[in-house]
Amino acid sequence: MDNSPRKIILPVIVVSQFLCTSLWFAGNAILGDIIKTFQLEESFLANLTSSVQFGFISGTFVFAVLTIADRFSPSRVFFVSSILAALCNLGITINGIDSTTLLFFRFLTGFFLAGIYPVGMKIASDHYQKGLGKSLGFLVGALVVGTSFPHLLKSISADLPWKAVVFSTSVLSVVGGVAIILLVPDGPFRKRSSGLDLTAFLRGFSNKNFRSASLGYFGHMWELYAFWAFVPFMLQAYSDRHGNTGFNVSLLSFIIIGSGGLACVTSGLLSQKYGPKKVATLALALSGLCCILSPFFLSMASPLTLIVFLFFWGLVVIADSPLFSTLVAQNAAEESRGSALTIMNCIGFTITIVSIQLTSMLTHYMNMEFVFTVLAVGPFFGLIALIANKTS
């Protein structure tokens, strides 16, 4: 592969990942409108988020068991998934559907996101072996900005119908898929699997470096999506408790979550000098500390201090994600790398459902300031796994 086309490979993957993953939190960004339209309780947030996560889990399981990303062209898998995810996203705009059908369409959207996020990492790893941490830093950064983007859309389209956010994110997904199929061929380091392999991930888990990275990632995931899902809740609850703070919840949610994209790029670059494990361990420790300190900042009377704290938390909560993916990819067999990344995501996102539902339940039994300390459990056990493994 010559240097000319290779220069555009990573930018195209990054932009496409951003466009397609804007589907992820499209429902969360318009939660208030959905609650009014379908006459639901505010606790519907947990169910709405969990339906996408459960769909993603189901999708990653199916993709991993059938070794889809290893048996077929990853670019084609990405393209087809982007189209199907966009169509399922549009399903929630159908007139006359009930809340159950709405959750089903969000489930299907999550299912086909399994052919976008982990497959995008697979495509990148097939093109870049040297500097993989940097490449995945840009890629996961695109996921973060894409995830937060619906909040920005909601902020700038506040006077438009909520369906405008849904239509916009579906169009973006289609554009991202088309860009991949037209501009990104299969990578030179791709090894095609010869058939189904149900034990690929288990074999990888016998490798202590693979196992350590996976366990660190699982601890990271316990915290990540619960934090992302409840950022608007934290801001709104704080505003309600402390009077008129003037918070633009949608815009602040975009900034706090989206700032993690910069953190991913930075951590990817730092990993080239210090190694992915060291940088991931530091980020996981800092985000765990944020969980522990959250009651102090959520109870302060200074809105600016809270925003700065949440901004910092938004940086460190995701900075380790591309590095865990790098460690897993580097320690997985080449012919089953796609399946290893996919099943790792499957388990990680299963964990997010538990933490999201638990966090939602605790909001009914604890003061809001103390709820998010439970998220420290994930980083704690993740750090144990990383520190126990002395090799890098």
Secondary structure in CASP SS format (residue, H / E / C, confidence):
PFRMAT SS
TARGET T0000
AUTHOR 0000-0000-0000
METHOD secondary structure of the structure
MODEL  1
M C 1.00
D C 1.00
N H 1.00
S H 1.00
P H 1.00
R H 1.00
K H 1.00
I H 1.00
I H 1.00
L H 1.00
P H 1.00
V H 1.00
I H 1.00
V H 1.00
V H 1.00
S H 1.00
Q H 1.00
F H 1.00
L H 1.00
C H 1.00
T H 1.00
S C 1.00
L C 1.00
W C 1.00
F C 1.00
A H 1.00
G H 1.00
N H 1.00
A H 1.00
I C 1.00
L H 1.00
G H 1.00
D H 1.00
I H 1.00
I H 1.00
K H 1.00
T H 1.00
F H 1.00
Q C 1.00
L C 1.00
E C 1.00
E C 1.00
S C 1.00
F H 1.00
L H 1.00
A H 1.00
N H 1.00
L H 1.00
T H 1.00
S H 1.00
S H 1.00
V H 1.00
Q H 1.00
F H 1.00
G H 1.00
F H 1.00
I H 1.00
S H 1.00
G H 1.00
T H 1.00
F H 1.00
V H 1.00
F H 1.00
A H 1.00
V H 1.00
L C 1.00
T C 1.00
I H 1.00
A H 1.00
D H 1.00
R H 1.00
F C 1.00
S C 1.00
P H 1.00
S H 1.00
R H 1.00
V H 1.00
F H 1.00
F H 1.00
V H 1.00
S H 1.00
S H 1.00
I H 1.00
L H 1.00
A H 1.00
A H 1.00
L H 1.00
C H 1.00
N H 1.00
L H 1.00
G H 1.00
I H 1.00
T H 1.00
I C 1.00
N C 1.00
G C 1.00
I C 1.00
D C 1.00
S H 1.00
T H 1.00
T H 1.00
L H 1.00
L H 1.00
F H 1.00
F H 1.00
R H 1.00
F H 1.00
L H 1.00
T H 1.00
G H 1.00
F H 1.00
F H 1.00
L H 1.00
A C 1.00
G C 1.00
I C 1.00
Y H 1.00
P H 1.00
V H 1.00
G H 1.00
M H 1.00
K H 1.00
I H 1.00
A H 1.00
S H 1.00
D H 1.00
H H 1.00
Y C 1.00
Q C 1.00
K C 1.00
G C 1.00
L H 1.00
G H 1.00
K H 1.00
S H 1.00
L H 1.00
G H 1.00
F H 1.00
L H 1.00
V H 1.00
G H 1.00
A H 1.00
L H 1.00
V H 1.00
V H 1.00
G H 1.00
T H 1.00
S H 1.00
F H 1.00
P H 1.00
H H 1.00
L H 1.00
L H 1.00
K H 1.00
S H 1.00
I H 1.00
S C 1.00
A C 1.00
D C 1.00
L C 1.00
P C 1.00
W C 1.00
K H 1.00
A H 1.00
V H 1.00
V H 1.00
F H 1.00
S H 1.00
T H 1.00
S H 1.00
V H 1.00
L H 1.00
S H 1.00
V H 1.00
V H 1.00
G H 1.00
G H 1.00
V H 1.00
A H 1.00
I H 1.00
I H 1.00
L H 1.00
L H 1.00
V C 1.00
P C 1.00
D C 1.00
G C 1.00
P C 1.00
F C 1.00
R C 1.00
K C 1.00
R C 1.00
S C 1.00
S C 1.00
G C 1.00
L C 1.00
D C 1.00
L C 1.00
T C 1.00
A H 1.00
F H 1.00
L H 1.00
R H 1.00
G H 1.00
F H 1.00
S C 1.00
N C 1.00
K H 1.00
N H 1.00
F H 1.00
R H 1.00
S H 1.00
A H 1.00
S H 1.00
L H 1.00
G H 1.00
Y H 1.00
F H 1.00
G H 1.00
H H 1.00
M H 1.00
W H 1.00
E H 1.00
L H 1.00
Y H 1.00
A H 1.00
F H 1.00
W H 1.00
A H 1.00
F H 1.00
V H 1.00
P H 1.00
F H 1.00
M H 1.00
L H 1.00
Q H 1.00
A H 1.00
Y H 1.00
S H 1.00
D H 1.00
R H 1.00
H C 1.00
G C 1.00
N C 1.00
T C 1.00
G C 1.00
F C 1.00
N C 1.00
V H 1.00
S H 1.00
L H 1.00
L H 1.00
S H 1.00
F H 1.00
I H 1.00
I H 1.00
I H 1.00
G H 1.00
S H 1.00
G H 1.00
G H 1.00
L H 1.00
A H 1.00
C H 1.00
V H 1.00
T H 1.00
S H 1.00
G H 1.00
L H 1.00
L H 1.00
S H 1.00
Q H 1.00
K H 1.00
Y H 1.00
G C 1.00
P H 1.00
K H 1.00
K H 1.00
V H 1.00
A H 1.00
T H 1.00
L H 1.00
A H 1.00
L H 1.00
A H 1.00
L H 1.00
S H 1.00
G H 1.00
L H 1.00
C H 1.00
C H 1.00
I H 1.00
L H 1.00
S H 1.00
P H 1.00
F H 1.00
F H 1.00
L H 1.00
S C 1.00
M C 1.00
A C 1.00
S C 1.00
P H 1.00
L H 1.00
T H 1.00
L H 1.00
I H 1.00
V H 1.00
F H 1.00
L H 1.00
F H 1.00
F H 1.00
W H 1.00
G H 1.00
L H 1.00
V H 1.00
V H 1.00
I H 1.00
A H 1.00
D C 1.00
S H 1.00
P H 1.00
L H 1.00
F H 1.00
S H 1.00
T H 1.00
L H 1.00
V H 1.00
A H 1.00
Q H 1.00
N H 1.00
A C 1.00
A C 1.00
E H 1.00
E H 1.00
S H 1.00
R H 1.00
G H 1.00
S H 1.00
A H 1.00
L H 1.00
T H 1.00
I H 1.00
M H 1.00
N H 1.00
C H 1.00
I H 1.00
G H 1.00
F H 1.00
T H 1.00
I H 1.00
T H 1.00
I H 1.00
V H 1.00
S H 1.00
I H 1.00
Q H 1.00
L H 1.00
T H 1.00
S H 1.00
M H 1.00
L H 1.00
T C 1.00
H C 1.00
Y C 1.00
M C 1.00
N C 1.00
M H 1.00
E H 1.00
F H 1.00
V H 1.00
F H 1.00
T H 1.00
V H 1.00
L H 1.00
A H 1.00
V H 1.00
G H 1.00
P H 1.00
F H 1.00
F H 1.00
G H 1.00
L H 1.00
I H 1.00
A H 1.00
L H 1.00
I H 1.00
A H 1.00
N C 1.00
K C 1.00
T C 1.00
S C 1.00
END
